[in-house]
Amino acid sequence: MHPNTRACIAFVAAELISFLNSRSVYDHSRSIQIKIDGTVSDSVVSIHDEERQCVLKGDSSHLYDDIRKTVISLNIKGSRFGGCDFGDHRYFSGYVNGKSVVLYDYGESAYFNYSV
């Protein structure tokens, strides 16, 4: 999965689970802060990743990455989430604990940590 897509998914999951109203996500694996602008709610997700100049939009269960032209499913249960990036056909899962997000990318066989 593309690193910024992964970071945006972590951001959306954190917003839907913890209701933080954040404006960025910190990717610990790349040591970068990604500025995010937009709206996240159960019915509408529309965020702009300023680094990639990409919009991720849809609802809380189906997102569309306008740069990669791909759909991403997202399922949330309590503090846990999972889904599939259909562009890469890669599954992911994770959990949110306050402002911290841990995402496991099955395609990379690795954990990634984020802060929002």
The first five atom37 places (N, CA, C, CB, O) and aatype in JSON, in Angstrom:
{
  "aatype": [12, 8, 14, 2, 16, 1, 0, 4, 9, 0, 13, 19, 0, 0, 6, 10, 9, 15, 13, 10, 2, 15, 1, 15, 19, 18, 3, 8, 15, 1, 15, 9, 5, 9, 11, 9, 3, 7, 16, 19, 15, 3, 15, 19, 19, 15, 9, 8, 3, 6, 6, 1, 5, 4, 19, 10, 11, 7, 3, 15, 15, 8, 10, 18, 3, 3, 9, 1, 11, 16, 19, 9, 15, 10, 2, 9, 11, 7, 15, 1, 13, 7, 7, 4, 3, 13, 7, 3, 8, 1, 18, 13, 15, 7, 18, 19, 2, 7, 11, 15, 19, 19, 10, 18, 3, 18, 7, 6, 15, 0, 18, 13, 2, 18, 15, 19],
  "atom_mask": [
    [1, 1, 1, 1, 1],
    [1, 1, 1, 1, 1],
    [1, 1, 1, 1, 1],
    [1, 1, 1, 1, 1],
    [1, 1, 1, 1, 1],
    [1, 1, 1, 1, 1],
    [1, 1, 1, 1, 1],
    [1, 1, 1, 1, 1],
    [1, 1, 1, 1, 1],
    [1, 1, 1, 1, 1],
    [1, 1, 1, 1, 1],
    [1, 1, 1, 1, 1],
    [1, 1, 1, 1, 1],
    [1, 1, 1, 1, 1],
    [1, 1, 1, 1, 1],
    [1, 1, 1, 1, 1],
    [1, 1, 1, 1, 1],
    [1, 1, 1, 1, 1],
    [1, 1, 1, 1, 1],
    [1, 1, 1, 1, 1],
    [1, 1, 1, 1, 1],
    [1, 1, 1, 1, 1],
    [1, 1, 1, 1, 1],
    [1, 1, 1, 1, 1],
    [1, 1, 1, 1, 1],
    [1, 1, 1, 1, 1],
    [1, 1, 1, 1, 1],
    [1, 1, 1, 1, 1],
    [1, 1, 1, 1, 1],
    [1, 1, 1, 1, 1],
    [1, 1, 1, 1, 1],
    [1, 1, 1, 1, 1],
    [1, 1, 1, 1, 1],
    [1, 1, 1, 1, 1],
    [1, 1, 1, 1, 1],
    [1, 1, 1, 1, 1],
    [1, 1, 1, 1, 1],
    [1, 1, 1, 0, 1],
    [1, 1, 1, 1, 1],
    [1, 1, 1, 1, 1],
    [1, 1, 1, 1, 1],
    [1, 1, 1, 1, 1],
    [1, 1, 1, 1, 1],
    [1, 1, 1, 1, 1],
    [1, 1, 1, 1, 1],
    [1, 1, 1, 1, 1],
    [1, 1, 1, 1, 1],
    [1, 1, 1, 1, 1],
    [1, 1, 1, 1, 1],
    [1, 1, 1, 1, 1],
    [1, 1, 1, 1, 1],
    [1, 1, 1, 1, 1],
    [1, 1, 1, 1, 1],
    [1, 1, 1, 1, 1],
    [1, 1, 1, 1, 1],
    [1, 1, 1, 1, 1],
    [1, 1, 1, 1, 1],
    [1, 1, 1, 0, 1],
    [1, 1, 1, 1, 1],
    [1, 1, 1, 1, 1],
    [1, 1, 1, 1, 1],
    [1, 1, 1, 1, 1],
    [1, 1, 1, 1, 1],
    [1, 1, 1, 1, 1],
    [1, 1, 1, 1, 1],
    [1, 1, 1, 1, 1],
    [1, 1, 1, 1, 1],
    [1, 1, 1, 1, 1],
    [1, 1, 1, 1, 1],
    [1, 1, 1, 1, 1],
    [1, 1, 1, 1, 1],
    [1, 1, 1, 1, 1],
    [1, 1, 1, 1, 1],
    [1, 1, 1, 1, 1],
    [1, 1, 1, 1, 1],
    [1, 1, 1, 1, 1],
    [1, 1, 1, 1, 1],
    [1, 1, 1, 0, 1],
    [1, 1, 1, 1, 1],
    [1, 1, 1, 1, 1],
    [1, 1, 1, 1, 1],
    [1, 1, 1, 0, 1],
    [1, 1, 1, 0, 1],
    [1, 1, 1, 1, 1],
    [1, 1, 1, 1, 1],
    [1, 1, 1, 1, 1],
    [1, 1, 1, 0, 1],
    [1, 1, 1, 1, 1],
    [1, 1, 1, 1, 1],
    [1, 1, 1, 1, 1],
    [1, 1, 1, 1, 1],
    [1, 1, 1, 1, 1],
    [1, 1, 1, 1, 1],
    [1, 1, 1, 0, 1],
    [1, 1, 1, 1, 1],
    [1, 1, 1, 1, 1],
    [1, 1, 1, 1, 1],
    [1, 1, 1, 0, 1],
    [1, 1, 1, 1, 1],
    [1, 1, 1, 1, 1],
    [1, 1, 1, 1, 1],
    [1, 1, 1, 1, 1],
    [1, 1, 1, 1, 1],
    [1, 1, 1, 1, 1],
    [1, 1, 1, 1, 1],
    [1, 1, 1, 1, 1],
    [1, 1, 1, 0, 1],
    [1, 1, 1, 1, 1],
    [1, 1, 1, 1, 1],
    [1, 1, 1, 1, 1],
    [1, 1, 1, 1, 1],
    [1, 1, 1, 1, 1],
    [1, 1, 1, 1, 1],
    [1, 1, 1, 1, 1],
    [1, 1, 1, 1, 1],
    [1, 1, 1, 1, 1]
  ],
  "atom_positions": [
    [[0.84, -1.17, 0.0], [0.0, 0.0, 0.0], [0.89, 1.24, 0.0], [-0.96, -0.01, 1.22], [1.95, 1.25, 0.63]],
    [[0.47, 2.26, -0.69], [1.23, 3.51, -0.74], [1.35, 4.09, 0.67], [0.56, 4.53, -1.7], [0.36, 4.11, 1.41]],
    [[2.53, 4.57, 1.06], [2.71, 5.09, 2.43], [1.75, 6.22, 2.82], [4.12, 5.59, 2.58], [1.28, 6.26, 3.96]],
    [[1.45, 7.12, 1.9], [0.52, 8.21, 2.24], [-0.92, 7.71, 2.34], [0.62, 9.33, 1.21], [-1.69, 8.23, 3.14]],
    [[-1.28, 6.72, 1.54], [-2.61, 6.12, 1.65], [-2.75, 5.49, 3.03], [-2.84, 5.07, 0.53], [-3.78, 5.64, 3.69]],
    [[-1.72, 4.78, 3.45], [-1.72, 4.15, 4.77], [-1.9, 5.21, 5.86], [-0.41, 3.35, 4.99], [-2.69, 5.02, 6.78]],
    [[-1.17, 6.31, 5.75], [-1.26, 7.39, 6.74], [-2.65, 8.01, 6.74], [-0.2, 8.47, 6.45], [-3.18, 8.32, 7.8]],
    [[-3.23, 8.2, 5.57], [-4.58, 8.77, 5.49], [-5.63, 7.84, 6.09], [-4.94, 9.09, 4.02], [-6.56, 8.29, 6.74]],
    [[-5.47, 6.54, 5.87], [-6.39, 5.58, 6.48], [-6.27, 5.65, 8.0], [-6.09, 4.14, 5.98], [-7.28, 5.62, 8.71]],
    [[-5.05, 5.73, 8.51], [-4.85, 5.86, 9.96], [-5.52, 7.13, 10.48], [-3.33, 5.88, 10.29], [-6.14, 7.12, 11.55]],
    [[-5.41, 8.22, 9.73], [-6.03, 9.49, 10.11], [-7.55, 9.34, 10.16], [-5.63, 10.6, 9.11], [-8.18, 9.73, 11.14]],
    [[-8.14, 8.79, 9.1], [-9.59, 8.63, 9.04], [-10.09, 7.73, 10.16], [-10.02, 8.06, 7.66], [-11.07, 8.04, 10.83]],
    [[-9.41, 6.61, 10.38], [-9.82, 5.7, 11.45], [-9.77, 6.4, 12.81], [-8.91, 4.45, 11.47], [-10.69, 6.26, 13.61]],
    [[-8.71, 7.14, 13.07], [-8.59, 7.86, 14.34], [-9.7, 8.88, 14.51], [-7.23, 8.55, 14.44], [-10.26, 9.02, 15.59]],
    [[-10.02, 9.6, 13.45], [-11.08, 10.61, 13.53], [-12.44, 9.95, 13.78], [-11.13, 11.44, 12.24], [-13.23, 10.46, 14.58]],
    [[-12.72, 8.83, 13.09], [-14.0, 8.16, 13.26], [-14.14, 7.51, 14.63], [-14.18, 7.12, 12.18], [-15.24, 7.44, 15.18]],
    [[-13.03, 7.04, 15.19], [-13.07, 6.34, 16.47], [-12.94, 7.29, 17.65], [-11.97, 5.31, 16.53], [-13.66, 7.16, 18.64]],
    [[-12.02, 8.26, 17.56], [-11.71, 9.12, 18.71], [-12.25, 10.54, 18.62], [-10.24, 9.18, 18.89], [-12.16, 11.28, 19.6]],
    [[-12.79, 10.96, 17.47], [-13.37, 12.3, 17.3], [-12.4, 13.41, 17.73], [-14.66, 12.41, 18.1], [-12.72, 14.21, 18.61]],
    [[-11.22, 13.45, 17.1], [-10.16, 14.35, 17.54], [-10.13, 15.71, 16.85], [-8.85, 13.7, 17.34], [-9.58, 16.67, 17.4]],
    [[-10.7, 15.83, 15.68], [-10.62, 17.06, 14.88], [-9.18, 17.47, 14.62], [-11.35, 18.2, 15.57], [-8.83, 18.65, 14.73]],
    [[-8.36, 16.51, 14.26], [-6.94, 16.78, 13.98], [-6.78, 17.39, 12.59], [-6.1, 15.48, 14.08], [-7.69, 17.34, 11.76]],
    [[-5.63, 17.96, 12.35], [-5.31, 18.56, 11.06], [-4.03, 17.99, 10.47], [-5.18, 20.07, 11.2], [-3.49, 18.51, 9.49]],
    [[-3.54, 16.89, 11.07], [-2.33, 16.26, 10.54], [-2.2, 14.85, 11.1], [-1.07, 17.1, 10.88], [-2.87, 14.48, 12.07]],
    [[-1.33, 14.09, 10.48], [-0.98, 12.76, 10.96], [0.54, 12.63, 10.89], [-1.7, 11.63, 10.12], [1.15, 13.0, 9.88]],
    [[1.13, 12.12, 11.96], [2.57, 11.92, 11.99], [2.87, 10.46, 11.71], [3.17, 12.36, 13.37], [2.4, 9.57, 12.42]],
    [[3.67, 10.21, 10.67], [4.07, 8.87, 10.27], [5.41, 8.57, 10.92], [4.15, 8.73, 8.7], [6.44, 9.1, 10.5]],
    [[5.4, 7.73, 11.95], [6.63, 7.44, 12.7], [7.64, 6.66, 11.86], [6.29, 6.64, 13.95], [8.85, 6.81, 12.08]],
    [[7.2, 5.85, 10.91], [8.13, 5.05, 10.11], [8.94, 5.93, 9.15], [7.37, 3.99, 9.32], [10.07, 5.58, 8.8]],
    [[8.36, 7.06, 8.73], [9.07, 7.97, 7.8], [9.48, 9.27, 8.48], [8.21, 8.27, 6.59], [10.11, 10.12, 7.86]],
    [[9.11, 9.43, 9.75], [9.41, 10.65, 10.51], [8.95, 11.91, 9.79], [10.9, 10.74, 10.79], [9.69, 12.88, 9.67]],
    [[7.7, 11.87, 9.31], [7.14, 13.05, 8.64], [5.74, 13.36, 9.16], [7.11, 12.85, 7.12], [4.99, 12.46, 9.55]],
    [[5.41, 14.64, 9.16], [4.09, 15.13, 9.51], [3.37, 15.44, 8.2], [4.16, 16.39, 10.44], [3.89, 16.17, 7.37]],
    [[2.18, 14.89, 8.01], [1.4, 15.13, 6.81], [0.21, 15.99, 7.18], [0.94, 13.78, 6.15], [-0.61, 15.6, 8.02]],
    [[0.11, 17.16, 6.57], [-1.03, 18.05, 6.84], [-2.26, 17.52, 6.11], [-0.71, 19.51, 6.41], [-2.2, 17.14, 4.94]],
    [[-3.37, 17.52, 6.84], [-4.64, 17.03, 6.32], [-5.69, 18.11, 6.52], [-5.07, 15.69, 7.02], [-5.78, 18.71, 7.6]],
    [[-6.48, 18.36, 5.49], [-7.57, 19.32, 5.59], [-8.84, 18.62, 5.12], [-7.29, 20.61, 4.74], [-8.79, 17.83, 4.18]],
    [[-9.96, 18.89, 5.76], [-11.21, 18.31, 5.29], [-12.14, 17.89, 6.39], [0.0, 0.0, 0.0], [-12.06, 18.37, 7.52]],
    [[-13.05, 16.97, 6.04], [-14.13, 16.54, 6.91], [-14.13, 15.03, 7.05], [-15.47, 17.03, 6.38], [-13.94, 14.31, 6.07]],
    [[-14.34, 14.56, 8.28], [-14.49, 13.12, 8.52], [-15.7, 12.93, 9.43], [-13.19, 12.5, 9.17], [-15.73, 13.42, 10.56]],
    [[-16.69, 12.2, 8.91], [-17.86, 11.8, 9.7], [-18.33, 10.46, 9.17], [-19.01, 12.88, 9.63], [-17.81, 9.97, 8.17]],
    [[-19.32, 9.85, 9.83], [-19.83, 8.57, 9.36], [-20.39, 8.64, 7.94], [-20.91, 8.07, 10.3], [-20.25, 7.7, 7.17]],
    [[-21.01, 9.76, 7.61], [-21.66, 9.87, 6.31], [-20.77, 10.49, 5.23], [-22.9, 10.68, 6.43], [-20.97, 10.22, 4.05]],
    [[-19.8, 11.3, 5.62], [-18.95, 11.98, 4.63], [-17.49, 11.97, 5.07], [-19.41, 13.43, 4.42], [-17.15, 12.38, 6.18]],
    [[-16.64, 11.49, 4.17], [-15.19, 11.63, 4.34], [-14.68, 12.36, 3.11], [-14.47, 10.23, 4.53], [-14.89, 11.91, 1.98]],
    [[-14.02, 13.47, 3.32], [-13.42, 14.23, 2.24], [-12.2, 14.94, 2.82], [-14.43, 15.24, 1.59], [-12.31, 16.01, 3.41]],
    [[-11.02, 14.31, 2.63], [-9.8, 14.9, 3.18], [-8.79, 15.14, 2.06], [-9.2, 13.99, 4.26], [-8.77, 14.43, 1.06]],
    [[-7.97, 16.14, 2.26], [-6.94, 16.52, 1.31], [-5.58, 16.29, 1.94], [-7.1, 17.99, 0.86], [-5.25, 16.92, 2.95]],
    [[-4.79, 15.4, 1.36], [-3.41, 15.13, 1.78], [-2.54, 16.16, 1.07], [-2.97, 13.63, 1.44], [-2.32, 16.06, -0.14]],
    [[-2.05, 17.14, 1.83], [-1.31, 18.25, 1.22], [0.02, 17.82, 0.62], [-1.08, 19.32, 2.24], [0.49, 18.45, -0.33]],
    [[0.64, 16.77, 1.15], [1.93, 16.33, 0.6], [1.78, 15.77, -0.81], [2.55, 15.26, 1.52], [2.56, 16.09, -1.7]],
    [[0.77, 14.93, -1.01], [0.53, 14.29, -2.3], [-0.42, 15.08, -3.18], [0.0, 12.9, -2.1], [-0.6, 14.74, -4.35]],
    [[-1.04, 16.12, -2.64], [-2.09, 16.85, -3.34], [-3.19, 15.89, -3.79], [-1.51, 17.62, -4.55], [-3.62, 15.9, -4.94]],
    [[-3.62, 15.06, -2.85], [-4.58, 14.0, -3.12], [-5.82, 14.19, -2.27], [-3.96, 12.62, -2.85], [-5.75, 14.65, -1.13]],
    [[-6.96, 13.83, -2.84], [-8.21, 13.84, -2.09], [-8.65, 12.4, -1.87], [-9.31, 14.66, -2.84], [-8.67, 11.59, -2.8]],
    [[-9.01, 12.09, -0.64], [-9.57, 10.8, -0.27], [-11.0, 11.11, 0.13], [-8.75, 10.09, 0.9], [-11.24, 11.86, 1.09]],
    [[-11.98, 10.53, -0.59], [-13.37, 10.9, -0.34], [-14.27, 9.69, -0.4], [-13.83, 11.94, -1.35], [-13.92, 8.65, -0.97]],
    [[-15.43, 9.83, 0.19], [-16.43, 8.77, 0.22], [-17.23, 8.85, 1.49], [0.0, 0.0, 0.0], [-17.6, 9.93, 1.95]],
    [[-17.5, 7.66, 2.07], [-18.15, 7.62, 3.38], [-17.26, 6.8, 4.31], [-19.61, 7.01, 3.29], [-16.14, 6.46, 3.95]],
    [[-17.75, 6.49, 5.49], [-16.88, 5.84, 6.48], [-16.52, 4.4, 6.11], [-17.55, 5.85, 7.82], [-15.64, 3.82, 6.75]],
    [[-17.17, 3.81, 5.12], [-16.85, 2.42, 4.77], [-16.23, 2.23, 3.39], [-18.09, 1.61, 4.84], [-15.64, 1.18, 3.13]],
    [[-16.34, 3.22, 2.51], [-15.75, 3.13, 1.18], [-15.12, 4.48, 0.82], [-16.82, 2.72, 0.11], [-15.8, 5.51, 0.77]],
    [[-13.83, 4.45, 0.58], [-13.09, 5.67, 0.25], [-12.52, 5.57, -1.15], [-11.97, 5.92, 1.28], [-12.23, 4.47, -1.63]],
    [[-12.35, 6.71, -1.81], [-11.78, 6.74, -3.14], [-10.55, 7.65, -3.13], [-12.82, 7.24, -4.19], [-10.64, 8.81, -2.74]],
    [[-9.41, 7.11, -3.55], [-8.15, 7.86, -3.65], [-8.08, 8.42, -5.07], [-6.89, 6.95, -3.33], [-7.91, 7.67, -6.03]],
    [[-8.21, 9.75, -5.21], [-8.31, 10.33, -6.55], [-6.99, 10.37, -7.32], [-8.84, 11.73, -6.45], [-7.01, 10.53, -8.54]],
    [[-5.85, 10.22, -6.67], [-4.56, 10.16, -7.38], [-4.33, 8.74, -7.91], [-3.39, 10.58, -6.44], [-3.95, 8.56, -9.07]],
    [[-4.55, 7.75, -7.06], [-4.31, 6.36, -7.45], [-5.51, 5.75, -8.16], [-3.96, 5.53, -6.23], [-5.41, 4.65, -8.7]],
    [[-6.65, 6.45, -8.16], [-7.87, 5.97, -8.82], [-8.28, 4.59, -8.3], [-7.68, 5.92, -10.34], [-8.52, 3.67, -9.07]],
    [[-8.34, 4.48, -6.97], [-8.66, 3.2, -6.37], [-9.63, 3.36, -5.21], [-7.4, 2.52, -5.89], [-9.73, 4.42, -4.6]],
    [[-10.34, 2.29, -4.93], [-11.29, 2.24, -3.82], [-10.64, 1.52, -2.64], [-12.61, 1.53, -4.24], [-9.89, 0.56, -2.82]],
    [[-10.93, 2.01, -1.44], [-10.43, 1.41, -0.21], [-11.63, 1.15, 0.69], [-9.37, 2.33, 0.5], [-12.4, 2.06, 0.97]],
    [[-11.78, -0.09, 1.13], [-12.86, -0.39, 2.08], [-12.33, -0.16, 3.49], [-13.38, -1.85, 1.91], [-11.14, -0.34, 3.76]],
    [[-13.22, 0.24, 4.39], [-12.84, 0.48, 5.77], [-13.99, 0.01, 6.67], [-12.51, 2.0, 6.02], [-15.12, 0.47, 6.53]],
    [[-13.67, -0.9, 7.58], [-14.65, -1.41, 8.54], [-14.16, -1.09, 9.95], [-14.87, -2.95, 8.35], [-13.03, -1.4, 10.31]],
    [[-15.03, -0.47, 10.73], [-14.66, -0.09, 12.1], [-15.56, -0.82, 13.09], [-14.77, 1.45, 12.3], [-16.78, -0.85, 12.94]],
    [[-14.93, -1.41, 14.1], [-15.65, -2.07, 15.2], [-14.98, -1.66, 16.49], [-15.67, -3.63, 15.04], [-13.89, -2.15, 16.82]],
    [[-15.62, -0.78, 17.24], [-15.04, -0.28, 18.48], [-13.79, 0.51, 18.19], [0.0, 0.0, 0.0], [-13.83, 1.47, 17.42]],
    [[-12.68, 0.13, 18.78], [-11.41, 0.83, 18.55], [-10.56, 0.15, 17.47], [-10.61, 0.92, 19.85], [-9.43, 0.57, 17.22]],
    [[-11.1, -0.88, 16.84], [-10.37, -1.63, 15.81], [-10.93, -1.32, 14.43], [-10.44, -3.15, 16.08], [-12.09, -0.95, 14.28]],
    [[-10.07, -1.47, 13.42], [-10.5, -1.24, 12.04], [-9.76, -2.2, 11.11], [-10.24, 0.23, 11.62], [-8.76, -2.8, 11.49]],
    [[-10.27, -2.32, 9.92], [-9.65, -3.16, 8.91], [-10.25, -2.84, 7.56], [0.0, 0.0, 0.0], [-11.21, -2.08, 7.46]],
    [[-9.67, -3.42, 6.52], [-10.19, -3.17, 5.19], [-9.24, -3.64, 4.12], [0.0, 0.0, 0.0], [-8.31, -4.41, 4.37]],
    [[-9.48, -3.14, 2.91], [-8.67, -3.54, 1.76], [-8.45, -2.35, 0.85], [-9.35, -4.7, 0.99], [-9.37, -1.58, 0.56]],
    [[-7.22, -2.2, 0.39], [-6.86, -1.25, -0.65], [-6.97, -2.03, -1.96], [-5.39, -0.62, -0.44], [-6.09, -2.82, -2.29]],
    [[-8.05, -1.81, -2.71], [-8.29, -2.59, -3.92], [-7.35, -2.24, -5.07], [-9.71, -2.39, -4.36], [-7.24, -3.0, -6.03]],
    [[-6.66, -1.11, -4.98], [-5.66, -0.76, -5.99], [-4.47, -1.7, -5.94], [0.0, 0.0, 0.0], [-3.93, -2.09, -6.98]],
    [[-4.05, -2.04, -4.73], [-2.92, -2.95, -4.54], [-3.38, -4.35, -4.14], [-1.97, -2.4, -3.47], [-2.57, -5.27, -4.05]],
    [[-4.7, -4.51, -3.91], [-5.26, -5.76, -3.4], [-4.54, -6.18, -2.12], [-5.16, -6.88, -4.46], [-4.14, -7.33, -1.95]],
    [[-4.39, -5.19, -1.22], [-3.71, -5.43, 0.05], [-4.65, -5.12, 1.2], [-2.43, -4.59, 0.16], [-5.31, -4.09, 1.23]],
    [[-4.69, -6.05, 2.13], [-5.52, -5.89, 3.31], [-4.73, -5.22, 4.42], [-6.06, -7.25, 3.79], [-3.5, -5.24, 4.43]],
    [[-5.48, -4.62, 5.34], [-4.86, -3.96, 6.49], [-5.79, -4.11, 7.69], [-4.56, -2.45, 6.19], [-6.99, -4.35, 7.53]],
    [[-5.23, -3.98, 8.86], [-6.02, -3.95, 10.09], [-5.28, -3.09, 11.1], [-6.27, -5.39, 10.64], [-4.1, -2.79, 10.92]],
    [[-5.97, -2.71, 12.15], [-5.3, -1.89, 13.15], [-6.22, -1.52, 14.29], [0.0, 0.0, 0.0], [-7.34, -2.01, 14.4]],
    [[-5.7, -0.64, 15.13], [-6.5, -0.16, 16.26], [-6.07, 1.27, 16.6], [-6.34, -1.09, 17.49], [-4.97, 1.71, 16.28]],
    [[-6.98, 1.95, 17.26], [-6.76, 3.33, 17.69], [-6.81, 3.36, 19.2], [-7.83, 4.31, 17.07], [-7.7, 2.77, 19.82]],
    [[-5.85, 4.06, 19.8], [-5.81, 4.26, 21.24], [-5.56, 5.75, 21.47], [-4.7, 3.37, 21.93], [-4.42, 6.2, 21.5]],
    [[-6.67, 6.51, 21.63], [-6.54, 7.96, 21.78], [-6.01, 8.59, 20.52], [0.0, 0.0, 0.0], [-6.66, 8.54, 19.47]],
    [[-4.83, 9.19, 20.59], [-4.21, 9.85, 19.44], [-3.21, 8.95, 18.71], [-3.52, 11.11, 19.87], [-2.58, 9.37, 17.74]],
    [[-3.07, 7.71, 19.17], [-2.13, 6.76, 18.57], [-2.86, 5.74, 17.71], [-1.31, 6.05, 19.66], [-3.93, 5.25, 18.08]],
    [[-2.28, 5.43, 16.56], [-2.84, 4.44, 15.65], [-1.75, 3.45, 15.27], [-3.44, 5.13, 14.38], [-0.63, 3.84, 14.95]],
    [[-2.1, 2.18, 15.32], [-1.21, 1.12, 14.85], [-1.93, 0.44, 13.69], [-0.85, 0.08, 16.0], [-3.06, -0.01, 13.84]],
    [[-1.28, 0.38, 12.54], [-1.86, -0.23, 11.35], [-0.94, -1.34, 10.87], [-2.09, 0.84, 10.22], [0.26, -1.14, 10.72]],
    [[-1.51, -2.52, 10.63], [-0.75, -3.63, 10.07], [-1.11, -3.76, 8.6], [-1.05, -4.97, 10.84], [-2.27, -3.94, 8.25]],
    [[-0.1, -3.66, 7.74], [-0.27, -3.78, 6.29], [0.14, -5.2, 5.91], [0.6, -2.71, 5.5], [1.32, -5.55, 5.97]],
    [[-0.84, -6.03, 5.53], [-0.58, -7.43, 5.21], [0.32, -7.58, 3.98], [-1.89, -8.17, 4.99], [1.06, -8.55, 3.89]],
    [[0.26, -6.65, 3.05], [1.13, -6.7, 1.87], [2.59, -6.46, 2.21], [0.0, 0.0, 0.0], [3.48, -7.05, 1.59]],
    [[2.83, -5.6, 3.19], [4.19, -5.3, 3.63], [4.63, -6.24, 4.77], [4.29, -3.84, 4.09], [5.81, -6.3, 5.1]],
    [[3.68, -6.94, 5.35], [3.93, -7.79, 6.53], [4.63, -6.99, 7.63], [4.78, -9.02, 6.15], [5.62, -7.43, 8.21]],
    [[4.07, -5.8, 7.9], [4.7, -4.91, 8.87], [3.66, -4.03, 9.56], [5.77, -4.03, 8.18], [2.59, -3.75, 9.02]],
    [[4.02, -3.61, 10.78], [3.23, -2.65, 11.55], [3.74, -1.25, 11.28], [3.28, -2.98, 13.06], [4.94, -1.03, 11.1]],
    [[2.8, -0.28, 11.27], [3.14, 1.12, 11.1], [2.43, 1.91, 12.18], [2.76, 1.64, 9.67], [1.25, 1.67, 12.47]],
    [[3.15, 2.87, 12.78], [2.63, 3.67, 13.88], [2.42, 5.11, 13.45], [3.56, 3.61, 15.08], [3.23, 5.69, 12.73]],
    [[1.3, 5.66, 13.92], [0.93, 7.04, 13.58], [0.43, 7.77, 14.82], [-0.14, 7.07, 12.47], [-0.06, 7.15, 15.76]],
    [[0.55, 9.08, 14.8], [-0.03, 9.95, 15.83], [-0.85, 11.01, 15.13], [1.08, 10.59, 16.73], [-0.43, 11.57, 14.12]],
    [[-2.04, 11.29, 15.67], [-2.9, 12.34, 15.07], [-3.14, 13.44, 16.07], [-4.25, 11.75, 14.59], [-3.83, 14.41, 15.77]]
  ]
}
